Amino acid sequence: MNNDAMLYDYLLQMGAMRPEQDELKRKQAMVDALRQNAMTSQQGQMIGKHYVGPGIAGALGQLGQAYFAKQGQAGVDQRMQGMNERQRQMLEDLRRRRQPGYGTAYEPAMDFGEY
C-alpha cells in the first residue's frame, strides 16, 4: 500500500469520528453553561419597599446544576479519552503499515541449504 493510500485511509477514519467530536463539543458547551449558572451569585429583590433575600430553593437549584455539571463533565472526559485512544490506535496502525515488509510473508535473503 503506498503512502497516499495509507493517508487517505487514515483521513477517512478521522472523518468518520467527526460526528462524535461535534457531539462532544455540544455536550461540553452544555456542561460549561451549567457550571456558569451554578457559579453566579444569588441576588435578592426589592418588592415594594421591602427587600426579599435569596431563597433556599435558588441555592438548592444551583447545587443541582453544579452536580449535573460535574456528572456531565465526567461523561465528556470519559468519551474524549476513548476517542483519543482510538486515534492513537489508528496512528499506530498507520506506522505499522509503513514499515517495510508489512503484509508480506517473511522470505530469507539467502538460502543456506543444509550443511
C-alpha positions as a LaTeX table, in Angstrom:
\begin{tabular}{lrrr}
\hline
Residue & $x$ (\AA) & $y$ (\AA) & $z$ (\AA) \\
\hline
Met1 & 0.00 & 0.00 & 0.00 \\
Asn2 & 1.54 & 3.32 & $-1.00$ \\
Asn3 & 1.75 & 6.38 & 1.23 \\
Asp4 & $-1.13$ & 8.20 & $-0.47$ \\
Ala5 & $-3.49$ & 5.27 & 0.04 \\
Met6 & $-2.49$ & 4.96 & 3.70 \\
Leu7 & $-3.01$ & 8.69 & 4.27 \\
Tyr8 & $-6.38$ & 8.54 & 2.52 \\
Asp9 & $-7.42$ & 5.59 & 4.70 \\
Tyr10 & $-6.33$ & 7.43 & 7.85 \\
Leu11 & $-8.21$ & 10.59 & 6.85 \\
Leu12 & $-11.33$ & 8.53 & 6.13 \\
Gln13 & $-11.16$ & 7.05 & 9.61 \\
Met14 & $-10.68$ & 10.50 & 11.14 \\
Gly15 & $-13.63$ & 11.84 & 9.14 \\
Ala16 & $-15.81$ & 9.04 & 10.49 \\
Met17 & $-15.05$ & 10.33 & 14.00 \\
Arg18 & $-16.18$ & 13.87 & 13.14 \\
Pro19 & $-19.84$ & 13.47 & 14.25 \\
Glu20 & $-18.67$ & 12.15 & 17.63 \\
Gln21 & $-16.32$ & 15.12 & 18.00 \\
Asp22 & $-19.16$ & 17.54 & 17.21 \\
Glu23 & $-21.43$ & 15.83 & 19.74 \\
Leu24 & $-18.74$ & 16.05 & 22.42 \\
Lys25 & $-18.30$ & 19.77 & 21.70 \\
Arg26 & $-22.05$ & 20.33 & 22.15 \\
Lys27 & $-22.07$ & 18.39 & 25.41 \\
Gln28 & $-19.04$ & 20.32 & 26.65 \\
Ala29 & $-20.83$ & 23.59 & 25.87 \\
Met30 & $-23.87$ & 22.44 & 27.88 \\
Val31 & $-21.65$ & 21.44 & 30.81 \\
Asp32 & $-19.91$ & 24.82 & 30.69 \\
Ala33 & $-23.28$ & 26.62 & 30.70 \\
Leu34 & $-24.47$ & 24.59 & 33.71 \\
Arg35 & $-21.23$ & 25.30 & 35.53 \\
Gln36 & $-21.51$ & 29.02 & 34.76 \\
Asn37 & $-25.10$ & 29.16 & 36.06 \\
Ala38 & $-24.08$ & 27.31 & 39.20 \\
Met39 & $-21.31$ & 29.85 & 39.86 \\
Thr40 & $-23.40$ & 33.02 & 39.59 \\
Ser41 & $-24.26$ & 34.52 & 42.93 \\
Gln42 & $-27.81$ & 34.71 & 44.22 \\
Gln43 & $-29.34$ & 38.17 & 44.45 \\
Gly44 & $-32.22$ & 39.45 & 46.48 \\
Gln45 & $-35.01$ & 41.68 & 45.16 \\
Met46 & $-36.89$ & 44.75 & 46.26 \\
Ile47 & $-40.60$ & 44.03 & 46.37 \\
Gly48 & $-42.40$ & 47.26 & 47.07 \\
Lys49 & $-40.44$ & 48.87 & 49.90 \\
His50 & $-39.21$ & 45.55 & 51.29 \\
Tyr51 & $-36.04$ & 43.67 & 50.46 \\
Val52 & $-36.50$ & 39.94 & 49.95 \\
Gly53 & $-33.26$ & 37.96 & 50.14 \\
Pro54 & $-32.41$ & 34.95 & 48.02 \\
Gly55 & $-34.28$ & 31.81 & 48.99 \\
Ile56 & $-33.12$ & 28.33 & 49.82 \\
Ala57 & $-34.77$ & 26.98 & 46.66 \\
Gly58 & $-32.44$ & 29.05 & 44.48 \\
Ala59 & $-29.41$ & 27.78 & 46.40 \\
Leu60 & $-30.57$ & 24.18 & 46.04 \\
Gly61 & $-31.11$ & 24.77 & 42.33 \\
Gln62 & $-27.54$ & 25.96 & 42.00 \\
Leu63 & $-26.27$ & 22.91 & 43.87 \\
Gly64 & $-28.24$ & 20.71 & 41.49 \\
Gln65 & $-26.75$ & 22.48 & 38.48 \\
Ala66 & $-23.24$ & 22.08 & 39.89 \\
Tyr67 & $-23.86$ & 18.36 & 40.47 \\
Phe68 & $-25.16$ & 17.80 & 36.94 \\
Ala69 & $-22.26$ & 19.81 & 35.52 \\
Lys70 & $-19.82$ & 17.58 & 37.38 \\
Gln71 & $-21.53$ & 14.40 & 36.19 \\
Gly72 & $-21.70$ & 15.70 & 32.62 \\
Gln73 & $-18.01$ & 16.63 & 32.66 \\
Ala74 & $-17.10$ & 13.12 & 33.82 \\
Gly75 & $-19.03$ & 11.65 & 30.88 \\
Val76 & $-17.42$ & 14.01 & 28.39 \\
Asp77 & $-13.96$ & 13.26 & 29.78 \\
Gln78 & $-14.53$ & 9.52 & 29.53 \\
Arg79 & $-15.72$ & 9.71 & 25.91 \\
Met80 & $-12.82$ & 12.01 & 24.97 \\
Gln81 & $-10.40$ & 9.51 & 26.47 \\
Gly82 & $-11.95$ & 6.71 & 24.39 \\
Met83 & $-11.80$ & 8.80 & 21.24 \\
Asn84 & $-8.16$ & 9.74 & 21.89 \\
Glu85 & $-7.33$ & 6.06 & 22.38 \\
Arg86 & $-8.93$ & 5.18 & 19.04 \\
Gln87 & $-6.96$ & 7.95 & 17.32 \\
Arg88 & $-3.75$ & 6.69 & 18.91 \\
Gln89 & $-4.54$ & 3.18 & 17.70 \\
Met90 & $-5.16$ & 4.44 & 14.15 \\
Leu91 & $-1.80$ & 6.24 & 14.13 \\
Glu92 & $-0.06$ & 3.15 & 15.47 \\
Asp93 & $-1.68$ & 1.07 & 12.72 \\
Leu94 & $-0.54$ & 3.61 & 10.13 \\
Arg95 & 3.04 & 3.46 & 11.47 \\
Arg96 & 2.98 & $-0.32$ & 11.40 \\
Arg97 & 1.78 & $-0.37$ & 7.79 \\
Arg98 & 4.58 & 2.00 & 6.76 \\
Gln99 & 7.23 & $-0.42$ & 8.00 \\
Pro100 & 8.97 & $-2.37$ & 5.25 \\
Gly101 & 7.64 & $-5.87$ & 4.83 \\
Tyr102 & 4.19 & $-5.19$ & 6.23 \\
Gly103 & 1.67 & $-7.57$ & 4.71 \\
Thr104 & 4.24 & $-9.82$ & 3.05 \\
Ala105 & 5.43 & $-13.19$ & 4.19 \\
Tyr106 & 8.96 & $-13.44$ & 5.53 \\
Glu107 & 11.41 & $-14.71$ & 2.97 \\
Pro108 & 15.06 & $-15.18$ & 3.88 \\
Ala109 & 17.53 & $-13.23$ & 1.76 \\
Met110 & 19.67 & $-16.29$ & 1.08 \\
Asp111 & 19.01 & $-19.98$ & 1.10 \\
Phe112 & 21.81 & $-21.63$ & 3.02 \\
Gly113 & 20.65 & $-25.13$ & 2.26 \\
Glu114 & 21.68 & $-27.93$ & 4.53 \\
Tyr115 & 25.23 & $-28.05$ & 5.83 \\
\hline
\end{tabular}
